[in-house]
Amino acid sequence: MYEVAFHDADSILVAENNLKDAQRKIDRHRGRQLAWLKTVIRRRGIVRDGYRSLVDWTASRLDIPHTVARDLAYLARRLDDDIIDLIGRGHLPFDRTVSTQRLIQAGAAPSDVAGSADLDLAGVTKLATRFRKLSRGDERSEFERQYVNLRASDDGAVWHLSGRLTATDGQIVRKALDQRADQIPPLTPSDPDAELSPGQKQAIGLTTMAQDDLDGNLTPGDPAGREPVVMLIRDESLADQSDDTQGVDVFGGPRAGPQAVEEAECEGRVEPVTITDCQVVDIEPTRRRIPKRLRRAVLARDRKCVIDSCRNSYRLQTHHVIPRHKGGDNTATNLATLCWYHHHIAIHRRGHRIDPDTPPHRRRLLPPRTRTGYRHPTNVEYLSPYQQQERAYQNFLDKYHPQQPHPGG
């Protein structure tokens, strides 16, 4: 029920009260979501559905940003059922609880935690940094946690560079970028307003440093991205009788089962060797399951991992949506681009499968066949942003503009 603004009421105050009431409802719903996330954690739902973390699973299923999903996952793992119930009843605000828990985790005293109620959320975050202790172990941990992430935007127009470095390594990188940026001449010396900013110069300097390194190590006639040759050794009698579950090895590697054989063929080129009674009876020519030109075309089409809510672009590779042994063809429509995690871990290690009924750029994974009691929903309706807007507008018309009676009675 919304308040009504009368002619003598303060409309801003009425709007503020309604906004607060709506926020309390949101907090109560967040509490209910936390309770259900507890169930997902206890039942190992993210492992069943092939997701890397609870954050990715939550962002995919709720269709929310990763920042919100990260807070939900953080509280679901940290809080007990009683505190989550208080959030669901509206006694604790969701965002304030997230900041308070991070402050407690940083080691703040109870008096400081109580005093944080007088600060805004940004102030609580700054307060938490003051209590963080830095030991030798923490500095070593910071070194282990450093990374650089280079990710393309959704439209492919720009690339996002992010990461974290230790204080010493960060100074080294900053000094190198500044030196390279100082070597970049101005665009138009006669126009001072056209001068590049320091950030733009550093971005160009980073690109030129990488290009110089690639040109220095490039071998003439050696194309970039050469696919490896994987040699599969088959004991014909055992392999044929067991459907490749026995008698198959990767040269210089471990035993190989059906999934390992498919993974080796996904890697690039395969060179099968058949052995019978310790004698080489057949050496097949090197073959490529997916032609190189087709692989490049699919990668250019998708540009990123097509698993729903995945933002990882590490070692993008192609994979058959419907496997070849299940009747899938070797065409671009039957190929999908996957990151290293979903390709090697979720599919080839854990046995998940791509759901062919999901949209091409919002693929979901089916649980392994060894897991029973679960059926992937087949009646899920996927709508484009335009279709979602049209449906929401139609629902608005149906609710607030009922059909008027015909003038003729």
Secondary structure as a PSIPRED ss2 file (coil, helix, strand):
# PSIPRED VFORMAT (PSIPRED V4.0)

   1 M C   1.000  0.000  0.000
   2 Y C   1.000  0.000  0.000
   3 E C   1.000  0.000  0.000
   4 V C   1.000  0.000  0.000
   5 A C   1.000  0.000  0.000
   6 F C   1.000  0.000  0.000
   7 H C   1.000  0.000  0.000
   8 D C   1.000  0.000  0.000
   9 A C   1.000  0.000  0.000
  10 D C   1.000  0.000  0.000
  11 S H   0.000  1.000  0.000
  12 I H   0.000  1.000  0.000
  13 L H   0.000  1.000  0.000
  14 V H   0.000  1.000  0.000
  15 A H   0.000  1.000  0.000
  16 E H   0.000  1.000  0.000
  17 N H   0.000  1.000  0.000
  18 N H   0.000  1.000  0.000
  19 L H   0.000  1.000  0.000
  20 K H   0.000  1.000  0.000
  21 D H   0.000  1.000  0.000
  22 A H   0.000  1.000  0.000
  23 Q H   0.000  1.000  0.000
  24 R H   0.000  1.000  0.000
  25 K H   0.000  1.000  0.000
  26 I H   0.000  1.000  0.000
  27 D H   0.000  1.000  0.000
  28 R H   0.000  1.000  0.000
  29 H H   0.000  1.000  0.000
  30 R H   0.000  1.000  0.000
  31 G H   0.000  1.000  0.000
  32 R H   0.000  1.000  0.000
  33 Q H   0.000  1.000  0.000
  34 L H   0.000  1.000  0.000
  35 A H   0.000  1.000  0.000
  36 W H   0.000  1.000  0.000
  37 L H   0.000  1.000  0.000
  38 K H   0.000  1.000  0.000
  39 T H   0.000  1.000  0.000
  40 V H   0.000  1.000  0.000
  41 I H   0.000  1.000  0.000
  42 R H   0.000  1.000  0.000
  43 R C   1.000  0.000  0.000
  44 R C   1.000  0.000  0.000
  45 G H   0.000  1.000  0.000
  46 I H   0.000  1.000  0.000
  47 V H   0.000  1.000  0.000
  48 R H   0.000  1.000  0.000
  49 D C   1.000  0.000  0.000
  50 G C   1.000  0.000  0.000
  51 Y C   1.000  0.000  0.000
  52 R C   1.000  0.000  0.000
  53 S C   1.000  0.000  0.000
  54 L H   0.000  1.000  0.000
  55 V H   0.000  1.000  0.000
  56 D H   0.000  1.000  0.000
  57 W H   0.000  1.000  0.000
  58 T H   0.000  1.000  0.000
  59 A H   0.000  1.000  0.000
  60 S H   0.000  1.000  0.000
  61 R H   0.000  1.000  0.000
  62 L H   0.000  1.000  0.000
  63 D C   1.000  0.000  0.000
  64 I C   1.000  0.000  0.000
  65 P C   1.000  0.000  0.000
  66 H H   0.000  1.000  0.000
  67 T H   0.000  1.000  0.000
  68 V H   0.000  1.000  0.000
  69 A H   0.000  1.000  0.000
  70 R H   0.000  1.000  0.000
  71 D H   0.000  1.000  0.000
  72 L H   0.000  1.000  0.000
  73 A H   0.000  1.000  0.000
  74 Y H   0.000  1.000  0.000
  75 L H   0.000  1.000  0.000
  76 A H   0.000  1.000  0.000
  77 R H   0.000  1.000  0.000
  78 R H   0.000  1.000  0.000
  79 L C   1.000  0.000  0.000
  80 D C   1.000  0.000  0.000
  81 D H   0.000  1.000  0.000
  82 D H   0.000  1.000  0.000
  83 I H   0.000  1.000  0.000
  84 I H   0.000  1.000  0.000
  85 D H   0.000  1.000  0.000
  86 L H   0.000  1.000  0.000
  87 I H   0.000  1.000  0.000
  88 G H   0.000  1.000  0.000
  89 R C   1.000  0.000  0.000
  90 G C   1.000  0.000  0.000
  91 H C   1.000  0.000  0.000
  92 L C   1.000  0.000  0.000
  93 P C   1.000  0.000  0.000
  94 F H   0.000  1.000  0.000
  95 D H   0.000  1.000  0.000
  96 R H   0.000  1.000  0.000
  97 T H   0.000  1.000  0.000
  98 V H   0.000  1.000  0.000
  99 S H   0.000  1.000  0.000
 100 T H   0.000  1.000  0.000
 101 Q H   0.000  1.000  0.000
 102 R H   0.000  1.000  0.000
 103 L H   0.000  1.000  0.000
 104 I H   0.000  1.000  0.000
 105 Q H   0.000  1.000  0.000
 106 A C   1.000  0.000  0.000
 107 G C   1.000  0.000  0.000
 108 A C   1.000  0.000  0.000
 109 A C   1.000  0.000  0.000
 110 P H   0.000  1.000  0.000
 111 S H   0.000  1.000  0.000
 112 D H   0.000  1.000  0.000
 113 V H   0.000  1.000  0.000
 114 A H   0.000  1.000  0.000
 115 G H   0.000  1.000  0.000
 116 S H   0.000  1.000  0.000
 117 A H   0.000  1.000  0.000
 118 D H   0.000  1.000  0.000
 119 L C   1.000  0.000  0.000
 120 D C   1.000  0.000  0.000
 121 L H   0.000  1.000  0.000
 122 A H   0.000  1.000  0.000
 123 G H   0.000  1.000  0.000
 124 V H   0.000  1.000  0.000
 125 T H   0.000  1.000  0.000
 126 K H   0.000  1.000  0.000
 127 L H   0.000  1.000  0.000
 128 A H   0.000  1.000  0.000
 129 T H   0.000  1.000  0.000
 130 R H   0.000  1.000  0.000
 131 F C   1.000  0.000  0.000
 132 R C   1.000  0.000  0.000
 133 K C   1.000  0.000  0.000
 134 L C   1.000  0.000  0.000
 135 S C   1.000  0.000  0.000
 136 R H   0.000  1.000  0.000
 137 G H   0.000  1.000  0.000
 138 D H   0.000  1.000  0.000
 139 E H   0.000  1.000  0.000
 140 R H   0.000  1.000  0.000
 141 S H   0.000  1.000  0.000
 142 E H   0.000  1.000  0.000
 143 F H   0.000  1.000  0.000
 144 E H   0.000  1.000  0.000
 145 R C   1.000  0.000  0.000
 146 Q C   1.000  0.000  0.000
 147 Y E   0.000  0.000  1.000
 148 V E   0.000  0.000  1.000
 149 N E   0.000  0.000  1.000
 150 L E   0.000  0.000  1.000
 151 R E   0.000  0.000  1.000
 152 A E   0.000  0.000  1.000
 153 S C   1.000  0.000  0.000
 154 D C   1.000  0.000  0.000
 155 D C   1.000  0.000  0.000
 156 G C   1.000  0.000  0.000
 157 A C   1.000  0.000  0.000
 158 V C   1.000  0.000  0.000
 159 W E   0.000  0.000  1.000
 160 H E   0.000  0.000  1.000
 161 L E   0.000  0.000  1.000
 162 S E   0.000  0.000  1.000
 163 G E   0.000  0.000  1.000
 164 R E   0.000  0.000  1.000
 165 L C   1.000  0.000  0.000
 166 T C   1.000  0.000  0.000
 167 A H   0.000  1.000  0.000
 168 T H   0.000  1.000  0.000
 169 D H   0.000  1.000  0.000
 170 G H   0.000  1.000  0.000
 171 Q H   0.000  1.000  0.000
 172 I H   0.000  1.000  0.000
 173 V H   0.000  1.000  0.000
 174 R H   0.000  1.000  0.000
 175 K H   0.000  1.000  0.000
 176 A H   0.000  1.000  0.000
 177 L H   0.000  1.000  0.000
 178 D H   0.000  1.000  0.000
 179 Q H   0.000  1.000  0.000
 180 R H   0.000  1.000  0.000
 181 A H   0.000  1.000  0.000
 182 D H   0.000  1.000  0.000
 183 Q C   1.000  0.000  0.000
 184 I C   1.000  0.000  0.000
 185 P C   1.000  0.000  0.000
 186 P C   1.000  0.000  0.000
 187 L C   1.000  0.000  0.000
 188 T C   1.000  0.000  0.000
 189 P C   1.000  0.000  0.000
 190 S C   1.000  0.000  0.000
 191 D C   1.000  0.000  0.000
 192 P H   0.000  1.000  0.000
 193 D H   0.000  1.000  0.000
 194 A H   0.000  1.000  0.000
 195 E C   1.000  0.000  0.000
 196 L C   1.000  0.000  0.000
 197 S C   1.000  0.000  0.000
 198 P H   0.000  1.000  0.000
 199 G H   0.000  1.000  0.000
 200 Q H   0.000  1.000  0.000
 201 K H   0.000  1.000  0.000
 202 Q H   0.000  1.000  0.000
 203 A H   0.000  1.000  0.000
 204 I H   0.000  1.000  0.000
 205 G H   0.000  1.000  0.000
 206 L H   0.000  1.000  0.000
 207 T H   0.000  1.000  0.000
 208 T H   0.000  1.000  0.000
 209 M H   0.000  1.000  0.000
 210 A H   0.000  1.000  0.000
 211 Q H   0.000  1.000  0.000
 212 D H   0.000  1.000  0.000
 213 D H   0.000  1.000  0.000
 214 L H   0.000  1.000  0.000
 215 D H   0.000  1.000  0.000
 216 G H   0.000  1.000  0.000
 217 N H   0.000  1.000  0.000
 218 L C   1.000  0.000  0.000
 219 T C   1.000  0.000  0.000
 220 P C   1.000  0.000  0.000
 221 G C   1.000  0.000  0.000
 222 D C   1.000  0.000  0.000
 223 P C   1.000  0.000  0.000
 224 A C   1.000  0.000  0.000
 225 G C   1.000  0.000  0.000
 226 R C   1.000  0.000  0.000
 227 E C   1.000  0.000  0.000
 228 P C   1.000  0.000  0.000
 229 V E   0.000  0.000  1.000
 230 V E   0.000  0.000  1.000
 231 M E   0.000  0.000  1.000
 232 L E   0.000  0.000  1.000
 233 I E   0.000  0.000  1.000
 234 R E   0.000  0.000  1.000
 235 D E   0.000  0.000  1.000
 236 E H   0.000  1.000  0.000
 237 S H   0.000  1.000  0.000
 238 L H   0.000  1.000  0.000
 239 A H   0.000  1.000  0.000
 240 D H   0.000  1.000  0.000
 241 Q H   0.000  1.000  0.000
 242 S H   0.000  1.000  0.000
 243 D C   1.000  0.000  0.000
 244 D C   1.000  0.000  0.000
 245 T C   1.000  0.000  0.000
 246 Q C   1.000  0.000  0.000
 247 G C   1.000  0.000  0.000
 248 V E   0.000  0.000  1.000
 249 D E   0.000  0.000  1.000
 250 V E   0.000  0.000  1.000
 251 F C   1.000  0.000  0.000
 252 G C   1.000  0.000  0.000
 253 G C   1.000  0.000  0.000
 254 P C   1.000  0.000  0.000
 255 R E   0.000  0.000  1.000
 256 A C   1.000  0.000  0.000
 257 G C   1.000  0.000  0.000
 258 P H   0.000  1.000  0.000
 259 Q H   0.000  1.000  0.000
 260 A H   0.000  1.000  0.000
 261 V H   0.000  1.000  0.000
 262 E H   0.000  1.000  0.000
 263 E H   0.000  1.000  0.000
 264 A H   0.000  1.000  0.000
 265 E H   0.000  1.000  0.000
 266 C H   0.000  1.000  0.000
 267 E H   0.000  1.000  0.000
 268 G C   1.000  0.000  0.000
 269 R E   0.000  0.000  1.000
 270 V E   0.000  0.000  1.000
 271 E E   0.000  0.000  1.000
 272 P E   0.000  0.000  1.000
 273 V E   0.000  0.000  1.000
 274 T E   0.000  0.000  1.000
 275 I E   0.000  0.000  1.000
 276 T E   0.000  0.000  1.000
 277 D C   1.000  0.000  0.000
 278 C C   1.000  0.000  0.000
 279 Q E   0.000  0.000  1.000
 280 V E   0.000  0.000  1.000
 281 V E   0.000  0.000  1.000
 282 D E   0.000  0.000  1.000
 283 I E   0.000  0.000  1.000
 284 E C   1.000  0.000  0.000
 285 P C   1.000  0.000  0.000
 286 T C   1.000  0.000  0.000
 287 R E   0.000  0.000  1.000
 288 R E   0.000  0.000  1.000
 289 R C   1.000  0.000  0.000
 290 I C   1.000  0.000  0.000
 291 P C   1.000  0.000  0.000
 292 K H   0.000  1.000  0.000
 293 R H   0.000  1.000  0.000
 294 L H   0.000  1.000  0.000
 295 R H   0.000  1.000  0.000
 296 R H   0.000  1.000  0.000
 297 A H   0.000  1.000  0.000
 298 V H   0.000  1.000  0.000
 299 L H   0.000  1.000  0.000
 300 A H   0.000  1.000  0.000
 301 R H   0.000  1.000  0.000
 302 D H   0.000  1.000  0.000
 303 R C   1.000  0.000  0.000
 304 K C   1.000  0.000  0.000
 305 C C   1.000  0.000  0.000
 306 V C   1.000  0.000  0.000
 307 I E   0.000  0.000  1.000
 308 D C   1.000  0.000  0.000
 309 S C   1.000  0.000  0.000
 310 C C   1.000  0.000  0.000
 311 R C   1.000  0.000  0.000
 312 N C   1.000  0.000  0.000
 313 S C   1.000  0.000  0.000
 314 Y C   1.000  0.000  0.000
 315 R C   1.000  0.000  0.000
 316 L C   1.000  0.000  0.000
 317 Q E   0.000  0.000  1.000
 318 T E   0.000  0.000  1.000
 319 H E   0.000  0.000  1.000
 320 H E   0.000  0.000  1.000
 321 V C   1.000  0.000  0.000
 322 I C   1.000  0.000  0.000
 323 P C   1.000  0.000  0.000
 324 R H   0.000  1.000  0.000
 325 H H   0.000  1.000  0.000
 326 K H   0.000  1.000  0.000
 327 G C   1.000  0.000  0.000
 328 G C   1.000  0.000  0.000
 329 D C   1.000  0.000  0.000
 330 N C   1.000  0.000  0.000
 331 T C   1.000  0.000  0.000
 332 A H   0.000  1.000  0.000
 333 T H   0.000  1.000  0.000
 334 N H   0.000  1.000  0.000
 335 L E   0.000  0.000  1.000
 336 A E   0.000  0.000  1.000
 337 T E   0.000  0.000  1.000
 338 L E   0.000  0.000  1.000
 339 C C   1.000  0.000  0.000
 340 W H   0.000  1.000  0.000
 341 Y H   0.000  1.000  0.000
 342 H H   0.000  1.000  0.000
 343 H H   0.000  1.000  0.000
 344 H H   0.000  1.000  0.000
 345 I H   0.000  1.000  0.000
 346 A H   0.000  1.000  0.000
 347 I H   0.000  1.000  0.000
 348 H C   1.000  0.000  0.000
 349 R C   1.000  0.000  0.000
 350 R C   1.000  0.000  0.000
 351 G C   1.000  0.000  0.000
 352 H C   1.000  0.000  0.000
 353 R E   0.000  0.000  1.000
 354 I E   0.000  0.000  1.000
 355 D C   1.000  0.000  0.000
 356 P C   1.000  0.000  0.000
 357 D C   1.000  0.000  0.000
 358 T C   1.000  0.000  0.000
 359 P C   1.000  0.000  0.000
 360 P C   1.000  0.000  0.000
 361 H C   1.000  0.000  0.000
 362 R C   1.000  0.000  0.000
 363 R E   0.000  0.000  1.000
 364 R C   1.000  0.000  0.000
 365 L E   0.000  0.000  1.000
 366 L E   0.000  0.000  1.000
 367 P C   1.000  0.000  0.000
 368 P C   1.000  0.000  0.000
 369 R C   1.000  0.000  0.000
 370 T C   1.000  0.000  0.000
 371 R C   1.000  0.000  0.000
 372 T C   1.000  0.000  0.000
 373 G C   1.000  0.000  0.000
 374 Y C   1.000  0.000  0.000
 375 R C   1.000  0.000  0.000
 376 H C   1.000  0.000  0.000
 377 P C   1.000  0.000  0.000
 378 T C   1.000  0.000  0.000
 379 N C   1.000  0.000  0.000
 380 V C   1.000  0.000  0.000
 381 E C   1.000  0.000  0.000
 382 Y C   1.000  0.000  0.000
 383 L C   1.000  0.000  0.000
 384 S C   1.000  0.000  0.000
 385 P H   0.000  1.000  0.000
 386 Y H   0.000  1.000  0.000
 387 Q H   0.000  1.000  0.000
 388 Q H   0.000  1.000  0.000
 389 Q H   0.000  1.000  0.000
 390 E H   0.000  1.000  0.000
 391 R H   0.000  1.000  0.000
 392 A H   0.000  1.000  0.000
 393 Y H   0.000  1.000  0.000
 394 Q H   0.000  1.000  0.000
 395 N H   0.000  1.000  0.000
 396 F H   0.000  1.000  0.000
 397 L H   0.000  1.000  0.000
 398 D H   0.000  1.000  0.000
 399 K H   0.000  1.000  0.000
 400 Y H   0.000  1.000  0.000
 401 H C   1.000  0.000  0.000
 402 P C   1.000  0.000  0.000
 403 Q C   1.000  0.000  0.000
 404 Q C   1.000  0.000  0.000
 405 P C   1.000  0.000  0.000
 406 H C   1.000  0.000  0.000
 407 P C   1.000  0.000  0.000
 408 G C   1.000  0.000  0.000
 409 G C   1.000  0.000  0.000
